[in-house]
Amino acid sequence: MSKTSTRPEGLQAIDREMARQHADAIASYQAARKDAPAIAASLKTTGRLLLLGMGGSHYVARAVEPLYRALSIDALALPLSEQLGAPLPLDGRTILVTSQSGESAEVLRWFAENGTAAETFGLTLEGGSFLARAAPGLIGAGGTERAFAATRSLTITFALHLAILEALGQDPADALAALQAPETPDLSEALAALAGVRTIVTSGRRLQGVAEALALGLTELSRLPCFSLEGGQLRHGPMEMLSADVGVVLFRGRDATADLVTAMARSVAATEAPLVIFDASGEAPVAGAVTVTFTPASGLAAIFAMLPAAQRLMVAFAASRVPDAGTPVRSSKITRSE
């Protein structure tokens, strides 16, 4: 039988999304350059950013938090459900509500309870969605993502943020280069290292949001309890869990936190835990780790380089564990209840 006929339908759907994500991300960035200056103008006025979303949308926000902070913007990413239950004051903040479908239950309730507060913008992939109608903002190219685990939607949302960051004065050249010439490193050794684990813990420092997005996708597709801990949080006690059947995936970029990721990698390598490092730091590999190497990069350039490769590892790992990977049994693509 052919590979196509034996591959689960859910993974075939993810394959299709991933195959178009770079082109759609570039198109999204180019289209967003027209309206992104309005969001940038709001941020220049308020100097404070509240990023609201759920699931993968929240983890994109976590990944761009430090990028906005580096521009002296007081940026904070919260799950929309947390904002609904224990709200921060909205006055004096620019608010970015992100939902790839624009239809999730929390988005609908947030606008029902708050209306369209001043300086509120939306980021979505669906131009006809509730969110696109409820607030001005940016629309990603290619329409709603159909496959269960978020892949293309993450990359496109990062591209929308690239347009905003450019409007704030950041040079987009390195990030665009990473999108235009994707790196496709061999992942076979990384997949083999994780073959016997019962869970995977992902971690980073400046790239923690990417680590969290990967953990979410690993859990959704493999149905194993994978999770993420920021590097400092992993250091403060949870390393007690490390063993031969607990895999660790670290993200290291070319930034001021690279040495901390290196120190964590050496500590993990001293245990029996299988260790994989997605590495765009340009630093020497860590002994005992399987290193997936990329051109040295930081910020969105590092994210655009590493995220698609991490997605490929996620899909391959799930395919090795679950016969119908990519077909949800307890969830739905659009979460319509809280």
Secondary structure as GFF3:
##gff-version 3
##sequence-region A 1 338
A	DSSP	alpha_helix	3	6	.	.	.	ID=ss1
A	DSSP	alpha_helix	9	32	.	.	.	ID=ss2
A	DSSP	alpha_helix	36	46	.	.	.	ID=ss3
A	DSSP	beta_strand	48	53	.	.	.	ID=ss4
A	DSSP	alpha_helix	56	69	.	.	.	ID=ss5
A	DSSP	beta_strand	74	79	.	.	.	ID=ss6
A	DSSP	alpha_helix	80	85	.	.	.	ID=ss7
A	DSSP	beta_strand	94	98	.	.	.	ID=ss8
A	DSSP	alpha_helix	105	114	.	.	.	ID=ss9
A	DSSP	beta_strand	120	124	.	.	.	ID=ss10
A	DSSP	alpha_helix	130	134	.	.	.	ID=ss11
A	DSSP	beta_strand	137	139	.	.	.	ID=ss12
A	DSSP	alpha_helix	152	167	.	.	.	ID=ss13
A	DSSP	alpha_helix	173	180	.	.	.	ID=ss14
A	DSSP	alpha_helix	188	193	.	.	.	ID=ss15
A	DSSP	beta_strand	199	203	.	.	.	ID=ss16
A	DSSP	alpha_helix	208	222	.	.	.	ID=ss17
A	DSSP	beta_strand	227	228	.	.	.	ID=ss18
A	DSSP	alpha_helix	231	235	.	.	.	ID=ss19
A	DSSP	three_ten_helix	238	241	.	.	.	ID=ss20
A	DSSP	beta_strand	246	253	.	.	.	ID=ss21
A	DSSP	alpha_helix	258	269	.	.	.	ID=ss22
A	DSSP	beta_strand	275	280	.	.	.	ID=ss23
A	DSSP	beta_strand	290	293	.	.	.	ID=ss24
A	DSSP	alpha_helix	299	321	.	.	.	ID=ss25
###
